[in-house]
Structure formats: C-alpha cells, structure tokens
Amino acid sequence: MKQIMASILTLISAVIGQSTLAAPTKTVTLAWKTAPRTIDPRFTIDAYSHYLSDLQNCSLINFNEDGKIVGSLAKSWRWLDNKNLEVIIKDDILFSDSTKVTAADVKATYEFFHNTKLKKPSPLAAAFKKITKITTKKNKITFTFLEPDVSFLQNLMIGIVPKKYAGEEMFSKAGSYSGCGPFILTEVTSAQLTLKKNPKYNISSPAKIDKVVIKVVKDELTRYAKLQKGEVDIVQDGINREKLAEIDKQVQLKVIKKSGLNTTYLGFNMKDPILKKPQVRRAIAHAISRKDIIKYIMKDTAVPAATILTNGSKFYNTKLKNIKHDPALAKKLLDQAGYKGKVRFKINYKTTTNTTRIRIAKAIASQLSKVGIKVKVQPLEWGKFKADVEKGQVQMWSLSWVGFKDPDIYRYAFSSESFPPNGGNRGWYKNAELDKILQQAKITSSSQKRVGLYHIAQKIIDRELPYVFLWHEQNIAVMRKDIKGFRLYADGRLSSLKDVTR
C-alpha cells in the first residue's frame, strides 16, 4: 500500500512539475476584414499592411494615440536648412536576430526607393524621389533634398530593414528578414497571420503577450459570431454599427470608441462623360442626406465631413460649410447640365461586400433616385474592388482615407502628379491652379503660410467637388472583457497590442 501511495505522489509531483514548466501561452486573436497586401514595409499602401508593419518593424518616428509625431528609433531630428534633414538614432536598438540597428540600415532602407532596376518599383517611391543624397556618420543620418519638402517628416515611419536584406525586391514569406518591432512574424497564409513576442525589442517595454494571431474573416456576421464564441478576442472597425447596442448588453463583450483620423468619401471618375460635369457632381452632393445615413445606418458613430481634414487639424478651413441636403437644387443643377426627364441618366456605383457599406450605397442610390438618377450598386470582393478603383474601371465609388496626419494628403489625393500608380488621385482629377498651390505648400516652411495655402486648396476642392466628402467615422473596437490594456489609436494602428494582458 505504501508503495502504491508513493507512486501516486510521484505521478502527481511530475504532473505539477510539467504544468509549472509548460505554462499556457498567452495569445490574443484578432479578426481582420482582409489580408494585408504586403508584409514588406517598403511597399505598404493599404491600412492593414501599415498595421502589420507597425507590429513587426521599428521606424524612425511613430505616432501617438492622437496622431502626433513622436520619436521611435530616432532620438532627435532637425532641419539644418530647408533642404537638409538631420536625424540622430538611438545606438542601442536591436533587430530580432540580436544585431544592432545602425545608420547604415536606415540609409539602405531609404535608398531602396531609388533603385531603378527593380522589376516592381515600390508605390511609395514617389515620396522619396526628391532625395538627392543620404549621408551617415556614426548614428547620424542626413537626408538632402532637391527642393524643400516640409511634409517629409511623416515619411520617416517606414519600417527599417537590415542592410544585408535591403536589396531584396519584395519580402513575401515570414522570417524573410529580422525586424526591430515588438513582434516577429512567424506565419503568413491567405487566412491567417501569426506573430510571436520579440524578446529583443528594446525601444520601449517588451510585449506582455506571447503571441498574436490575426484571422482573415471577410464576412461581417462571421466575425461577430467568432467574437461571441471566443474564437476571436478583438475586432476593430469590423462589426456592424447596428450590433453595438446589442453588444453593450452582453456579459462577455465590451466596446471602446475614439474619434478617428479618417474620411469617407464618394469618388467620381473625372474621365466619365457624365461625372466630369461640375453641375452633376454638385447635384449628387445636394441629393445625399448624410444626416439620415449617419443616424440610421452609422448609429451616430460619425460626424459630417466638409473636407478630408478633421476639424481638429490646424489646417482645417473653418469657413467651409457642409453641403446641404437640397433635392430641389439638385434637380435644378441636373437640368442645367442638360439631363432632364424622369430618369436623367444611369450610373454604376461600386462598393465592397461589407454589410454596412452595401447599406450605405443602397441608401445613397435611393436618395439619388429621388432626383432622377438611377444607380446600380455593385458590391465587389475587396481585392477586385480596390483593383477596379486603382485602374479607373469605375464611375462612382466610396472609400475612406485612413490615418493621415499631414495636409500633404491633398497632394497625394488630388495632384495631377498623383495619378495611379504614383499616388492616390484615383478619380483622375486635374486642376493646374490646385497643382501650383499644393506644390507651394509642400516647400513652404512657414506654418502660417502653409495654413493659408491649404485653405485655398480646400476652397478649390469644395468648389469643384472631385469627391463628395461624407463623414469622419469613430474608430470602434469590440473585444472580450478579459482583454486589458488595449487602446485605440486615431489612425487605426494596433500599437497598443504589446501592452495587452488577459
């Protein structure tokens, strides 16, 4: 009997010892609407690629929760004159393979954008074409420009790649290079990404969780179901607004909200024979009741937009007025444009398969039908939708600008130098006066003069309406109640994941 008891005690001791040694992995699982388009920080143009890069890479500068610039790898920066920017980096930052991040790595990362032999140039290359020289000395990097570019500072958020890998044309596999961010990418498939804690991360404190799993769940209802079942822990900006009241009553879930740096707009293809007419675009603007859509579909989680910038920006033109819902004026403008009759013309409106976006598109189509515009709403899977927009294979569409901080977004969105693939002028809008104003604003160092120039730019855009600006949405995250430490960032990034506990 004593021998049996001794064996049992030995077995219990072994089990306890095993459980002590093999503590459960702390994992947080997120659901994204779509997969990032690239894992290479030098090619990031979509929001999810930016979010991923922020988790696995470090950059010279970063942005805090309110979208203000803060140092990251950069210890300090200053303009030596209007054509030379000096950046001093911290000298104790490590890549995940334990090698030090040096000025040579920074130089190699940024010189990549000047590589003319690439089979597939980066879509970000245009932002760096005016750099004529990059010099380094110990932990100091100096960027020299052909002409002043006061908005360049925001471009210092490119993830730094080790020099020995900087010649690679594009990274497509997990582990292609060593990053210096809080997590290491270990798995990439079309359905899931997995990241583990980077123990060498030393810009701030290491991650408090061991692993982040990102599941690509395209269907909105499926994301919500997985969240309810506990298969997913966090969904940011991916749950139907109508579910929020229901979620507030659930014991296992919670909701947090924050004003975002985003603008949803209705875009027009300026090459289209109908939409290139200013009276038509303005008629469409007056036919839309943003107030009703915000109230009944967005559930008051957005505010009307008059321009790209939110009203918290010092560059925001306070004299701009939201375009009023005025169907009678819309009909009058359509008459002036030469479109009369019960059905004035037919137009195709492309959107994504997101449930909320389809409802918004149908609401806009219904409102336009009341002034005689017949709209066909065409929902498309995200990849196809984005490709059609970028190729100009659209008449009218809706999208959002997300995460912008500097008013140079106007040049990227509306300059004739920014036609795809060189920028985001997807409507092929062209205005010589605006081009001149935006170029001046880019090289003007005086903050006061820049404000004045962007006020003029906003007036021009308000007059010509290459977009109808709809609203600025709140960022909303729904999560399991045991998730602690997750904070929303105005630009949608997921930087607070490293601080999450459960």
Buried (B, 14 or more C-beta within 10 A) or exposed (E): EEEEEEEEEEEEEEEEEEEEEEEEEBBBBBBBBBBBBBBBBBBBBBBBBBBBBBBBBBBBBBBEBEBEBEBBBBBEBEBEEBBBBBBBBBEEBBBBEEBEBBBBBBBBBBBBBBEEEBEEBBBBBBBBEBBEEBEBEEBBBBBBBEEBBBBBBBBBBBBBBBBEBBEBBBBEEBEBBBBBBBBBBEBBEEEBBBBBBBEBBBBEEBBBBBBBBBBBBBBBEBBBEBBBEEBBBBBBBBBBBBBBEEBEEBEEBBBEEBBBBBBBBBBBBBEBEBBBBBBBBBBBBBBBBBEEBBEBBBBEBBBBBBBBBBEEBEBBBEEBEBBEBBBEBBBBBBBBBEBEEEEBBEBBBBBBBBBBBBBBBBBBBEBBEEBBBEBEBBBBEBEEBBEBBBEBEBBBBBBBBBBBBBBBBBBBBBBBEBBBBBBBBBBBBBBEEBBEBBBBBBBBEEEEEBBBBBBBBBBBBBEBBBBBBBBBBBBBBBBBEEBEEBBBBBBBBBBBBBBBEB
